[in-house]
Amino acid sequence: MKLNIKQGTIHVEDTYLKQFKNIKKVSFPKSLRSLPMGAFYHQKALSKVYFEQDITLTKIPESCFQGCISLKTMMLPKSIVSIEKYAFKDTTSLEEFDIPPWIGYIDPLAFDGWKDNQIIYIYDQKHVGMIKTDAEVVLLKEEDYQEDEIAEGYYLVTVKGGHVGRQYYYPMKLPIRASSKKEASDKARYLPRVKKNHKDVVLSVEKISQSTFYQQVSNNNKDPYFN
């Protein structure tokens, strides 16, 4: 299941999260300020975590994603300044993980249980040697950090859509996973509400970052037109 925390939520209660047993994706609204300790503890199906832009969450709490063995996609927002004890313990499917330059505190055991085939990138000298983990810890220069890197396989396809008459259309922005622009374009043509009878139905196709991709997914999920 996909869990979308409602916009306006400031704090998510532990009792609320415990009722969900098979979360695969979770999206946090920009209003969120805090999560409980062990928020997604041993959510073994959880694979993707998305933070809305301008979120106010400042801390990844203790054991927040501990035991999330399927977690593969996460980019920390600019609001996060602290990563607590066991926050990412045993999240062994994250092949690479960026700890952004603005992170002020990392508990030494935040990445406990990581394997030697995983890589953690850090951008602050003070964290070198502090993190206790079997993962490879690589120190990079702050200018090397790419907050919104273009990702392979993520596309934004703008197409003609809508039920507004044969000659008129509504420009629909569709986030598409594909191996090429052609494949992304072909997939978009056959989605609901797309004006398939228009020869030039695809207006544009562009590669985008993962964060832009999931932002568009979130936008479309909230748009009444797509629901």
Sine and cosine of phi, psi and omega as CSV:
sin_phi,cos_phi,sin_psi,cos_psi,sin_omega,cos_omega
0.00,0.00,0.39,-0.92,0.07,-1.00
-0.95,-0.30,0.79,-0.61,-0.01,-1.00
-0.96,-0.29,0.91,-0.42,0.08,-1.00
-0.96,-0.27,0.96,-0.29,0.05,-1.00
-0.92,0.39,0.75,-0.66,-0.11,-0.99
-0.91,0.42,0.63,-0.77,0.09,-1.00
-0.87,0.49,0.67,-0.74,-0.05,-1.00
0.98,-0.21,-0.26,0.97,0.02,-1.00
-0.94,0.33,0.80,-0.60,0.00,-1.00
-0.99,-0.13,-0.67,0.74,0.02,-1.00
-0.69,-0.72,0.71,-0.70,0.05,-1.00
-0.99,-0.12,0.82,-0.57,-0.02,-1.00
-0.98,0.21,0.57,-0.83,0.03,-1.00
-0.87,0.49,-0.63,0.78,-0.01,-1.00
-0.90,0.44,-0.51,0.86,0.04,-1.00
-0.93,0.36,-0.72,0.70,-0.05,-1.00
-0.94,0.35,-0.53,0.85,-0.08,-1.00
-0.91,0.41,-0.31,0.95,-0.02,-1.00
-0.97,0.23,-0.23,0.97,-0.01,-1.00
-0.98,-0.19,0.85,-0.53,-0.12,-0.99
-0.96,-0.27,-0.24,0.97,-0.09,-1.00
-0.66,-0.75,0.81,0.59,0.00,-1.00
-0.96,0.27,0.80,-0.60,0.04,-1.00
-0.97,-0.25,-0.54,0.84,0.01,-1.00
-0.65,-0.76,0.56,-0.83,0.06,-1.00
-0.67,-0.74,0.64,-0.77,0.00,-1.00
-0.82,-0.58,0.77,-0.64,-0.03,-1.00
-0.96,-0.27,0.73,-0.69,0.00,-1.00
-0.98,0.21,0.30,-0.95,-0.03,-1.00
-0.93,0.38,-0.31,0.95,0.00,-1.00
-0.97,0.26,-0.27,0.96,-0.13,-0.99
-0.93,0.37,0.75,-0.66,-0.01,-1.00
-0.92,-0.40,-0.43,0.90,-0.04,-1.00
-0.43,-0.90,0.45,-0.89,0.09,-1.00
-0.84,-0.54,0.47,-0.88,0.02,-1.00
-0.97,0.22,0.34,-0.94,0.09,-1.00
-0.87,0.50,0.70,-0.71,0.01,-1.00
0.92,0.40,0.52,0.85,-0.10,-0.99
-0.78,0.62,-0.72,0.69,-0.04,-1.00
-0.86,-0.51,0.56,0.83,-0.02,-1.00
-0.81,0.58,0.86,-0.52,0.04,-1.00
0.83,0.56,0.57,0.82,0.20,-0.98
-0.99,0.15,1.00,0.07,-0.20,-0.98
-0.94,0.33,-0.29,0.96,0.01,-1.00
-1.00,-0.02,-0.21,0.98,-0.07,-1.00
-0.90,0.43,0.86,-0.51,-0.05,-1.00
-0.87,-0.49,-0.40,0.92,-0.05,-1.00
-0.68,-0.74,0.68,-0.74,0.04,-1.00
-0.78,-0.62,0.78,-0.63,-0.03,-1.00
-0.80,-0.60,0.75,-0.67,0.06,-1.00
-0.95,-0.32,0.78,-0.63,0.07,-1.00
-0.92,0.39,0.48,-0.88,0.04,-1.00
-0.87,0.49,0.56,-0.83,0.03,-1.00
0.92,0.40,0.38,0.93,0.08,-1.00
-0.89,0.45,0.48,-0.88,-0.06,-1.00
-0.97,-0.24,0.10,0.99,0.03,-1.00
-0.89,0.45,0.77,-0.64,-0.08,-1.00
-0.94,-0.35,-0.24,0.97,-0.13,-0.99
-0.63,-0.78,0.68,-0.73,0.23,-0.97
-1.00,-0.03,0.96,-0.26,-0.19,-0.98
-0.95,0.31,0.15,-0.99,-0.03,-1.00
-0.82,0.57,0.75,-0.66,0.06,-1.00
0.85,0.52,0.38,0.92,-0.08,-1.00
-0.83,0.56,-0.74,0.67,-0.02,-1.00
-0.89,-0.46,0.40,0.92,-0.01,-1.00
-0.88,0.48,0.76,-0.65,0.05,-1.00
0.98,0.21,0.16,0.99,0.07,-1.00
-0.99,0.16,0.98,0.19,-0.19,-0.98
-0.96,0.28,-0.17,0.99,0.02,-1.00
-0.97,-0.23,-0.03,1.00,-0.07,-1.00
-0.90,0.43,0.86,-0.51,-0.07,-1.00
-0.82,-0.57,-0.35,0.94,-0.10,-0.99
-0.76,-0.65,0.86,-0.51,0.09,-1.00
-0.29,-0.96,0.71,-0.71,0.10,-0.99
-0.76,-0.65,0.88,-0.47,-0.07,-1.00
-0.94,0.33,0.70,-0.72,0.01,-1.00
-0.97,0.23,0.20,-0.98,-0.05,-1.00
-0.93,0.37,-0.31,0.95,-0.04,-1.00
-0.96,0.26,-0.40,0.92,-0.07,-1.00
-0.95,0.30,0.81,-0.59,0.03,-1.00
-0.84,-0.54,-0.13,0.99,-0.09,-1.00
-0.60,-0.80,0.72,-0.70,0.10,-1.00
-0.87,-0.49,0.91,-0.42,-0.17,-0.99
-1.00,0.03,0.08,-1.00,-0.06,-1.00
-0.81,0.58,0.75,-0.66,0.05,-1.00
0.87,0.49,0.29,0.96,-0.05,-1.00
-0.81,0.59,-0.64,0.77,-0.01,-1.00
-0.84,-0.54,0.49,0.87,-0.02,-1.00
-0.86,0.51,0.77,-0.64,0.09,-1.00
0.90,0.44,0.39,0.92,0.11,-0.99
-1.00,0.07,0.96,0.28,-0.23,-0.97
-0.99,0.15,-0.04,1.00,0.04,-1.00
-1.00,-0.04,-0.13,0.99,0.08,-1.00
-0.98,0.18,0.98,-0.18,-0.06,-1.00
-0.92,0.39,-0.67,0.75,0.01,-1.00
-0.71,-0.71,0.55,-0.83,-0.01,-1.00
-0.57,-0.82,0.79,-0.61,0.05,-1.00
-1.00,-0.06,0.81,-0.59,0.19,-0.98
-0.98,-0.20,0.97,-0.23,-0.14,-0.99
-0.85,0.53,0.36,-0.93,-0.05,-1.00
-0.87,0.50,-0.42,0.91,-0.09,-1.00
-1.00,0.10,-0.05,1.00,0.03,-1.00
-0.94,0.33,0.86,-0.51,-0.06,-1.00
-1.00,0.01,-0.57,0.82,-0.07,-1.00
-0.73,-0.68,0.74,-0.67,0.10,-0.99
-0.77,-0.64,0.87,-0.49,0.06,-1.00
-0.91,0.42,0.66,-0.75,-0.02,-1.00
-0.81,0.59,-0.47,0.88,-0.05,-1.00
-0.97,-0.23,0.27,0.96,-0.03,-1.00
-0.87,0.49,-0.53,0.85,-0.05,-1.00
-0.90,-0.43,0.51,0.86,0.04,-1.00
-0.87,0.49,0.65,-0.76,0.03,-1.00
1.00,0.00,-0.06,1.00,0.06,-1.00
-0.95,0.32,0.49,-0.87,-0.09,-1.00
-0.99,-0.13,0.24,-0.97,-0.07,-1.00
-0.96,0.29,-0.10,0.99,0.07,-1.00
-1.00,-0.08,0.07,1.00,0.04,-1.00
-0.98,-0.20,0.44,-0.90,-0.04,-1.00
-0.80,-0.61,0.73,-0.68,0.10,-1.00
-0.91,-0.42,0.85,-0.53,0.02,-1.00
-0.99,-0.13,0.78,-0.63,0.04,-1.00
-0.82,-0.58,0.37,-0.93,-0.10,-0.99
-0.78,-0.62,0.22,0.98,-0.02,-1.00
-0.76,-0.65,0.85,-0.52,-0.06,-1.00
-0.83,0.56,-0.53,0.85,-0.08,-1.00
-0.91,0.41,-0.34,0.94,0.00,-1.00
-1.00,0.07,-0.20,0.98,-0.03,-1.00
-0.90,0.44,0.78,-0.62,0.02,-1.00
0.99,0.17,-0.15,0.99,-0.03,-1.00
-1.00,0.08,-0.60,0.80,-0.05,-1.00
-0.97,0.25,0.84,-0.54,-0.01,-1.00
-0.99,-0.11,0.97,-0.23,-0.08,-1.00
-0.33,-0.94,0.40,-0.92,0.09,-1.00
-1.00,0.09,-0.20,0.98,0.04,-1.00
-0.92,0.39,0.40,-0.91,0.08,-1.00
-0.97,0.23,0.79,-0.61,0.02,-1.00
-0.96,-0.29,0.87,-0.49,-0.09,-1.00
-0.91,-0.41,0.82,-0.57,0.05,-1.00
-1.00,0.00,0.82,-0.57,0.04,-1.00
-0.87,-0.49,0.27,-0.96,0.07,-1.00
-0.98,0.21,0.53,-0.85,-0.05,-1.00
-0.85,0.53,-0.56,0.83,-0.02,-1.00
-0.94,0.34,-0.21,0.98,0.03,-1.00
-0.99,0.12,-0.21,0.98,-0.04,-1.00
-0.95,0.33,0.78,-0.63,0.03,-1.00
-0.90,-0.43,0.97,-0.25,-0.11,-0.99
-0.93,0.37,-0.55,0.83,-0.13,-0.99
-0.72,-0.69,0.84,0.54,-0.09,-1.00
-0.93,0.37,0.66,-0.75,0.07,-1.00
-0.90,0.43,0.76,-0.65,-0.09,-1.00
-0.95,-0.32,0.65,-0.76,0.03,-1.00
-0.92,0.39,0.76,-0.65,0.08,-1.00
1.00,-0.07,0.02,1.00,-0.01,-1.00
-0.92,-0.39,0.83,-0.55,-0.07,-1.00
-0.74,-0.68,0.46,-0.89,0.14,-0.99
-0.89,-0.45,0.91,-0.42,-0.03,-1.00
-0.94,-0.33,0.84,-0.55,0.06,-1.00
-0.98,-0.18,0.83,-0.56,-0.08,-1.00
-0.78,-0.63,0.23,-0.97,0.11,-0.99
-0.99,0.12,0.79,-0.62,0.00,-1.00
-0.58,-0.82,0.04,-1.00,0.12,-0.99
0.94,-0.33,0.33,-0.95,0.04,-1.00
-0.93,-0.37,0.89,0.46,-0.10,-1.00
-0.86,-0.50,0.50,0.87,-0.03,-1.00
0.99,-0.16,0.48,-0.87,-0.10,-1.00
-0.87,0.49,-0.61,0.80,-0.08,-1.00
-1.00,0.05,-0.16,0.99,-0.08,-1.00
-0.92,-0.39,0.30,-0.95,0.00,-1.00
-0.43,-0.90,0.30,-0.96,0.08,-1.00
-0.92,-0.40,0.84,-0.54,-0.02,-1.00
-0.94,0.35,0.92,-0.39,-0.03,-1.00
-0.98,-0.18,0.78,-0.63,0.06,-1.00
-0.99,-0.16,0.90,-0.44,-0.11,-0.99
-0.89,-0.45,0.87,-0.49,0.10,-1.00
-0.98,0.21,0.82,-0.57,-0.11,-0.99
-0.78,-0.63,0.72,-0.69,0.15,-0.99
-1.00,-0.05,0.81,-0.59,-0.03,-1.00
-0.34,-0.94,0.20,-0.98,-0.02,-1.00
-1.00,-0.06,-0.17,0.99,0.00,-1.00
-0.36,-0.93,0.23,-0.97,0.04,-1.00
-0.89,0.45,-0.62,0.79,0.00,-1.00
-0.89,0.45,-0.70,0.71,0.00,-1.00
-0.90,0.43,-0.65,0.76,0.03,-1.00
-0.88,0.47,-0.67,0.74,0.01,-1.00
-0.90,0.45,-0.70,0.71,-0.01,-1.00
-0.90,0.43,-0.65,0.76,0.01,-1.00
-0.90,0.44,-0.66,0.75,-0.05,-1.00
-0.91,0.41,-0.57,0.82,-0.06,-1.00
-0.84,0.54,-0.53,0.85,-0.16,-0.99
-0.96,-0.28,0.27,0.96,0.06,-1.00
-0.99,0.12,0.39,-0.92,0.00,-1.00
-0.84,0.54,0.55,-0.84,0.07,-1.00
0.97,0.24,-0.07,1.00,0.02,-1.00
-0.99,0.17,0.69,-0.72,-0.02,-1.00
-0.98,0.19,0.99,0.12,-0.09,-1.00
-0.90,0.43,-0.38,0.92,-0.03,-1.00
-0.98,0.21,-0.18,0.98,0.04,-1.00
-1.00,0.09,0.80,-0.60,-0.02,-1.00
-0.89,0.46,-0.65,0.76,-0.01,-1.00
-0.98,-0.18,0.73,0.68,-0.09,-1.00
-0.90,0.44,-0.53,0.85,0.01,-1.00
-1.00,0.03,0.89,-0.46,-0.04,-1.00
-1.00,0.03,-0.59,0.81,0.01,-1.00
-0.29,-0.96,0.43,-0.90,0.08,-1.00
-0.67,-0.74,0.80,-0.59,0.00,-1.00
-0.64,-0.77,0.56,-0.83,0.11,-0.99
-0.96,0.27,0.62,-0.79,-0.01,-1.00
-0.68,-0.74,0.14,-0.99,0.05,-1.00
-0.99,0.14,0.26,-0.97,0.05,-1.00
-0.88,0.47,-0.66,0.75,-0.03,-1.00
-0.91,0.42,-0.63,0.78,0.05,-1.00
-0.92,0.40,-0.62,0.78,0.03,-1.00
-0.86,0.52,-0.79,0.61,-0.07,-1.00
-0.95,0.30,-0.43,0.90,0.11,-0.99
-0.91,0.42,-0.66,0.75,0.02,-1.00
-0.93,0.37,-0.61,0.79,0.08,-1.00
-0.85,0.53,-0.72,0.69,0.01,-1.00
-0.89,0.46,-0.70,0.72,0.00,-1.00
-0.87,0.50,-0.70,0.71,-0.03,-1.00
-0.93,0.38,-0.57,0.82,0.02,-1.00
-0.90,0.43,-0.48,0.88,-0.02,-1.00
-1.00,-0.01,-0.23,0.97,-0.05,-1.00
-0.99,0.17,0.88,-0.47,-0.01,-1.00
-0.82,0.57,-0.48,0.88,-0.03,-1.00
-0.88,0.48,-0.58,0.82,-0.04,-1.00
-1.00,0.04,-0.01,1.00,-0.03,-1.00
-0.85,-0.52,0.00,0.00,0.00,0.00
